[in-house]
Amino acid sequence: MAKDLIAAKIIIWDECTMAHKHALEALDRTLKDQRKDSRCFGRAMTLLSGDFRQTLLVIPRSTAADEINACLKSSNLWHNEKKFQLVANMRVALLNDPSAEDFYKQLLTIGNGRVPVDKSSGLTSFPYDFRNSVSSKDELIEKIFPNMIANHKNKGWLSERAF
């Protein structure tokens, strides 16, 4: 693996927002050591991708402050990174499906914290068409994985389903 780290032209870390800052710092130290270069990440081009509006790291039995302190933005390395923001959702653009566009806009509204909250209960209410309501675990499985027995070996079919 050391040879691969030394030879790599680029290191891509997808969904890095779910990682503890110590993991990023360990990668930095390892690359510096293996490449014998004290610059950030041993001067290896490193692409970190993820969305802090989505799933962040989970630390069992921790406080919100613990989780904030452990996130990548709390690492000293974060300040050395050049940040880019995507401006177009290519998956939605390529689908050319109005319902996918609506779903994407609803996700952005949630991610940007613009979903109305009921002042008395503190609860958020989502539009009916945004959610899939089911009454049992079996119904949920059937909704996500319809006709599983016939399709369970089809990698393409499986890759289109997640929950």
Sequence and secondary structure as in RCSB ss.txt:
>XXXX:A:sequence
MAKDLIAAKIIIWDECTMAHKHALEALDRTLKDQRKDSRCFGRAMTLLSGDFRQTLLVIPRSTAADEINACLKSS
NLWHNEKKFQLVANMRVALLNDPSAEDFYKQLLTIGNGRVPVDKSSGLTSFPYDFRNSVSSKDELIEKIFPNMIA
NHKNKGWLSERAF
>XXXX:A:secstr
 HHHHHH SEEEEETGGGS HHHHHHHHHHHHHHHT  SGGGG EEEEE  TTS     TT  HHHHHHHSGGGS
GGGGGS      S HHHHHHT HHHHHHHHHHHHHHTT S B TTT  B   GGG    SSHHHHHHHHSTTHHH
HTT HHHHHT   
